[in-house]
């Protein structure tokens, strides 16, 4: 297994809950990824900020297999 990490800032006022903001952060990280790997497991962890802030930072992790 290999892990890739992305630091993503999302506007805090574009959603009504943190889970939706985490989904936006995962989508942003997918677009930034240089390698498109299927299957991959994505997860987002809140680093700083809260709902309604100007920027909310997430640490997005992609877990993928290496052959």
HELIX and SHEET records of a PDB file:
HELIX    1   1 UNK A   18  UNK A   32  1                                  15    
SHEET    1   A 3 UNK A   2  UNK A  10  0                                        
SHEET    2   A 3 UNK A  56  UNK A  64 -1                                        
SHEET    3   A 3 UNK A  40  UNK A  48 -1                                        
END                                                                             
